[in-house]
Amino acid sequence: MVDSTDPSGFDLLSRTEAVDRLLALRAECLTERPATTAPIDRIAGRTVAESIDASRDLPARSQATMDGYALDTAADYPLTVVGERFPESDSGGIEKGEAVRIATGAPLPEGTDAVLRRERAAVEDGRLTGPSIEPGTNVYEHGSNVAGGERIFEKGERLAAPDAILLRDLGIEPVPVHEPLSVGVLATGTEIHEGRSPDRDSPTLAALVREWSHEATLEGSVPDELGRVRERIADLAAVHDVVLTSGGTSLGRKDHAVAALRELGEVVFHGVGIRPGKPVAVADLDGAVALAVPGKPIAALTAARAVLEPFFTGQRREPTLEATLARDLALGGDLEYWVPVSLSAGEGLPEAMPYGHADSPLALASDRFPAGRVASSTRAARADGAAVLGSDAEAGDRVAVHPYR
């Protein structure tokens, strides 16, 4: 947990608490999202608009999982081979003392309960012999995959490409899904608006939104003037479901993004105990949602990945890769640090080299992690991921990494 007070003036939430609030806000938004349908080959990343239950057992009939002979395991060899079954065949039935040659995927004839694989069978003059086998051997049994009436997909669940396999088997196509969110991406900053500095954040933020299967539009920039910022956010909230801003989220004299959000709606939170990315904010604008990340490029990226992503996907993203730290790392402060790292092969686990260390591609310091300078770096965007740390660590320590690539 992160302390609720912070020397910089923020009332910080832990990342877990912030994600909880975002997921609750997402659930509210989904209740009002229009539903549509998607072709089964275009479901990846889409959100299920209504719960999906199985209308029937799967498989509907027991099937052979091997080429061989369908037989009754209670019968004694030799068995008389009568005919052949293919996947397109009717199951039919056999008499006592008979067996049927069967192909993979074919329905088991009535009166049989197992398949003797071809390699273990001996057939001479139409008579089958082989080893004894147990019932269910080499059989994909009726209803073993899905039971009729079983809940398979929950409303609000995010689909992935492999889900098309089961949906097609269930006969669910096209698939009921929610419309993707429309997201307007806006940069704040007079230096950006006047062309003296490039907008380093908007293209990546828009690309992340699209990676999360929603629609993003680059909406330009606005200078550091409260009235202009408020007016532009209000205009975008009228035409988009989400307004995603960068810059102006800290507590400086020219930081107006959060003040504008307070005037336009209810700020859900401002400040999360992560670094970089601490001054991230979320607001409910009564009909739209505003997400505001700090302007430093790696801070913006970290806030989006660590905090905001679950709002778009409905899924918590925790570090999934274990690595060993390549160098000692002093952090300082009672926060959760997301340290950009490059990964390389190690003797066992991958080795994580922290960006900002003197031995890394971004050589800024030799011991303490220079969080502020790394947050401003564009080279750190080349990191393979972020090691998530809550305290100082030493070379060789195992660390959890959130992969970016």
N, C-alpha and C positions, 0 to 999 in steps of 0.2 A: 504493500500500500504506500501511497505517496501522501505526505503531510498536506493538510488542506490549506496551509498558509505557505507563502513563498516570499523570500526577500524582495523579489521584483514586483510584488503587488498582486500577483495572480492568486485566485482561489482555485487550486489545482485539483482535478480529478485524477484518479489512477486511470491508466489506459483501459482496464477492464470496466470501470464505472462509465467511462465515456462511451465505450462500445455498447454497453447495456442501454444507455440512453438513445444512442443512434438506432439500435435494433428496434426499440420501442417506437421511435419516430417512423422508422421504415414500415412497421406493421400498421401504423395509423394511415400512412400514405397508400399502402396497398389496398386498404379497404375502399378507397376512392378511385383506384386506378381502373380505367376501362379495360375490358377483356377483349381479346381477339384470338385468332388461331395462327399457328405457324406450321409450315410443312415439316414433316418429320426430319428432313435433312437440314433444317435450320433452327433447331431447338437449343443448340449449345449456348449457355449463358442466359437463356430466357427463364422467366419465373412462372411457375404453374399458377393459373388463375382459379382453379377449382380442384379440390381433392379428387384423386383418381383411384377408384376401387376396381379390382379385377372382376370382370363379369362372368368368368368361368375358371375352372381348374386348368392349370398348365403343368405338364402337357395334358391334353384332353384324353389321350390314351397312352398307355405304357408303350415305350419304344425301345428298340434295340440300340445299344451304343457301340456295338461291334458287328462286323460281318461274322456270321456263324450259323448256328442252328438253334431255333427256339424250341424249348422242350419243357416237359413237366418234371421237375426235379424229384418227384415222388415215384416216377416210373423207372423200371429197370432196363438197362441196356440188354440187347440191342434194340434200337427204335427204328421204325420204318419211316424213311424220308418221303414226305408227300408234298410236292410242290415247292413254291418259292414265294417270298414276300419282299416287296420293294416299298420305299416310302410312299408311293402313290397308291399302294394296294389297300383294299379293305382288310380289316383284321381277320374276319372269318373265324373258324375254329378248327380244332383237330380232335381226333378220337384218341382214346387211351392207347398207349404204345406207339404213338406216331410222333414225329418231329418235322419241322419245316425249316428249309434253308432260308435265311433271312439276311437282309442288307441293313447296314447302319441307317437308323432313322425310320425304319419300317415299323408299323404297329405290331405289337405282339398278338398272335392269334389267341383267342379264348382257349383256355385249357393249358396254357404255357405260363411259366413264371420265371424263366431264366434263359440266357443265351450262352451256349457253349461256343467259345470263339473258334473260328475256322482252323487256326493253327494247332488246336488241341484235339481236333476231331478226326476220326477215321471213318470213312464210308466205303463199304465194299458191297456191291450188288444191291445198292439202295438201302443198306442197313448201317445205322450209325452206332458207333461205340466211342467212349471217351471217359475221362475221369468224372467222378461225382462232383457236383457244384451246389452251392447254396442258392435258395430262392433269392431272386433279385440280382443275381450276378449278371453284369453287363446289360442292365436294364435301367432306363430313365423312366421311373415309375410315375403313373398317373397322379397328378396333383402334387408331386414332390417339389416342383418349382414354385408354384403359386396356387393358393387356394381361392376358389371363388368367393367374392365378398371381401377379400383381404385388402386393407389400405396399402397402396403401393407408393403413391406420391402425395405428399401433403401440399395443401394450398400454401403458396408463398415459397415453396422449395425451388432452388435454382437448379436447372437441368444442365447436364453435361452431355457431350457427344455420345458416350457409351449408353446413355439412357434410351437412345433410339432403338437399341436391340430389344429391350423389354417392351417398350411402347408398341413397336411393330408386332411383337408376339401377342400382346394384349389386344391388338386391333385398334389402338387409339391413334388415329390420324385423320385430319390434322389435329394438332395438340393444342388444348386451351391454355393460353398464356396471357400475361399482362402486356400491355403496350410498354415498350422501353421508355425510360425517363428521357425527357428533353432537358439538356443541361447547357446553360449559357456560361461560358468561361470568360471571366473579366479580370484584367490586370489593373491594379491601382498603383499610382506613383507618377508624380509630375515628370520625373526624368524619363520615364517610359513614354508617357503621353506626348511629350515634346520631342521624342526621337533621340534624346541624348544617350539613352541606354536601351539595349534590346529587351524585349519581353522574353525572359529566359524560362518562365514557368508555364505559360499557357499551352504551348504545344504538347509538353509532356502531360500536363493535367488532362487535356482533351484526349490524348492517346490512351491514358489510363482509363478514362470513362468508357472509351470505345472497347478497350480490352475487357472491361467489366460488362460489355454487351448493352450499353446505352448510347444515346445519341448526343454528341457534343458539338457545339458551335462556338467558334472563336468570336467573341464580341468586342474585341479591341481593348481600349484602356480608358482610364479616367484619372484626372489629376488629383493631388492630395488636397482636396477641398471638401469639407463635410457635405455641403449642400449638393455638390456635383456627384459625390459618391452615393449619397442617399437617393438622389433622383435616378441615377443610372441603375442601381440595384432594383429600385421599384419598377422601372420600365422593363427590365429583364424578367423580374418575377411575374409580370403580367403575361409573358409569352412563353416562359419556360417552367418546367416543374421544379428545377433546381438551378440556383445561381451559385457558381463556384468561383470565388474570388481569391486572388493572391496579393499579398502585401497589405500593410496598414493594420495588422492585427495585434501589434505590441502596444506599449503604453506611452509611446513618444508623442511629441507635440504634433507631428504630421500623420499620426496613425488614426485614421477615421473610420475604417471598415466596421469595427465592432460598434462604435457609437452610432453609425448609420443603421446597423441592424437593430439596435435597441430602440431607435425611433420608429422603425418599420414593423417590428414584431417582438416576439419573445426570444431572448437568448437562452438557449438550452444549456450551454456551458461555454466558458471562455477560459482556456488553459488546461492542458493535460500534462501530467508529469513525465514527459518524454523529452529527450534532447538528442538531436535538434528537433524542432517542430512544436515546442511547448505552447506558443501563442495561437493554437488552432481554436476555432470557434464554430459553433453551430447555432442556427436560429430558425424558429418556426415563423414564417411570414404569413400565416393564415391563407393557405392556398398554394404556397411554394415553400421550399426549404432552401436556406442559405448555408453554404459551407465555406468557411474562410480559412485559408492557410497562410502562414507567413511568407514573406517574399524571397528570402534567401533560397536558392534553388534546391539544395539538399534538405533544408528544413521543410520546404513545400512538398518535396517527394516523400520524405519520411512521414509527415503528418497525413498525407493522402494514403500511403500504404499502411501505416500502423493504426490509424484511427478511422479514416473515412471509408475505406474499402468495404467494410461490412454493411454500410448503408446501401451500397449498390448491389452487393452480392447476397446479403443475408447470411454470410458465412464468416465466422471468426477466423482470422488468419494468424496463427501462432507460428513461431519459428519451427521449421520442420527438418533442418539439417544440423547434424552435430559435426563440429570441427575442433581442431586444437589451435589455440592462439599462438601466433608466430612470435610475438614480442610482448614484453611487459606493457601493461596499460594502466595508467593512473587516471581516474575519471574525476573524482571530486563532486560533491553535491549528492543529495538524496533523491535521485531521479532514475528513470529507466533510460539508459543510453542505447541508441541505435547507431552502432559504429559501422560505417561502410567498410567492407573488407573485400579483398581479392582472394580467391580460392585457388589453391594449387595442390597437386597430389602430395600426400605425406606417406609415412611408413605404414600407417593404419588409416586413421581418419584424414580427411582433407585438412590442409593447413590454411588458417585464416590470417592474412596480413592486414592489419588495420590501416586504412587510408589516413594520412596525416602523420604517420610515423616516418622517421627519417629514412627508414629502409624501404618504404613503400613508393609506388609511382608518384604519390603526392607527398613530398618530403617537407613537412612543416615543423615537426618537433620530434624529440628523441624519447620522451618519457610520457608526459601528460597528454591526453587526447585533446587536441585543440578544437573543441566542438564548434565554437563560433566561426573559426576560419574554414573548417571543413564544410559547415553549413552553407557558406558563401561560394564554395568551390563548384565549378562546373565539371572539372575533371573527375571528381568523386562520383559523378553520375555513371562512370564506367565500372563502378563496383559490381561485384557478382551478387552482393546481398548485404545484409546488415547483421552483425553480431549483436545480440540483445543482452545487455549486461546491467546489473544493478549495483555493482561494486567493483573496486580495483581487481585486476586479474593479472596473472603472471604467464609468461611464455610456457606453453605446454598444457595450460588449463583447458579443459573441455568447455566449449561455448556453444550456445544455440544460435543458429543462423537462419534468418528469414531470406530465402533466395529471391533475387530480383530477375535472374536470367535462367 
